[in-house]
Amino acid sequence: MPDDAAAQREFEARIAAGETVEPKDWMPERYRKQLIRMMSQHAHSEIVGMLPEGNWITRAPTLRRKMGLLAKVQDEAGHGLYIYCGAETLGVSRAELIDQLLTGKAKYASIFNYPTLTWADIGAIGWFVDGAAIVNQTMLAKASYGPYARAMIRICKEENFHKRQGYEIMATLAAGTPAQKRMAQDAVDRWWWPSLMMFGPSDKDSPNSAELTRWGVKRKSNDELRQRFVNLTVAQARAIDLTLPDPALRYDEATKDWHFGPIDWAEFDRVIHGDGPLNRERLAARNEAHASGAWVREAAAAYAAKRAAESGGSAAAA
Ligand code: 3HC
């Protein structure tokens, strides 16, 4: 049944006035669907993102590094839970969202399909991946959908710790032995371009951005956020004497932007459509974890049913 035209006009006026949309408010079906798509993929990204980093918890070089990485990976699980809960306020079940991930129907951030080959990758992920996420999520903290925007506020605070611990790892390695510096530079070389892809396709190729922008979900475009990330990161790389793998990088005095070279959109398309370096392994790991956690879900459901029966029984007796 088509949305009520008057309600649609009122909704558009609310968005134009900068109002926040709450779960019980009327919203266009497209708005709801777009938010479920975006929020669930964001939540999936947080959960799948635990895999590449979890790979190094047992091999962290010091107890301090291990504690920092453990805390970060635990945070990411929490971020996933916040955003899944936010998506559920739109009338979709957690089980349905998880099934979409496990069956490959839903996307998650392409960046997590790349391997973590050395300890320096953990530094590059914190610095680049969480750094890019902060740029994106700081914008989403002003999104028109209340539960999503509010989730971003706490998540951004934790991401700042994630980025700082990653940058410190890279600064330490870059100032270390020649072999450590080479390891850091190799990680920069492998993670830089896939990190730029986190912001999505260029604006002209983005099928969702126009609608998301009109409805105040995206306050800045994919290209604007990507440019902001590059502008922030060039100085950070120079400060620790690491080189970003882009010979085309050059500063534009007029715009104050760092112009960068072409992104390999063919690689991006391959990775987001399941053909990246580790897509199959990531999905297999999530399916295995889901299967081995079935007993926890069954026990929790049995406990909830028992408690419901008990309270139902005591209510009848009262
Ligand atoms: N990885 C996988 N898929 C991507 C992608 C990426 N980096 N960038 C774009 N896509 C997909 C989109 O999902 C869309 O496909 P779909 O229509 O089937 O969903 C298609 O490519 C076209 O892209 P659009 O720009 O039209 O899509 P969006 O308007 O949704 O923009 C986005 C893409 C910028 C990723 C946006 O969805 C977004 O901001 N999402 C919320 C933030 C998020 O998901 N961040 C994940 C980072 S990981 C993370 O935060 C963990 C932290 O701990 C590091």
Residues whose N, C-alpha, C, O or C-beta is under 5 A from the ligand:
A	BS01	3HC	M38 Q41 H42 S45 E46 G49 E76 K107 Y108 A109 S110 V129 D130 A133 M197 M198 F199 G200 P201 S206 P207 N208 S209 I272
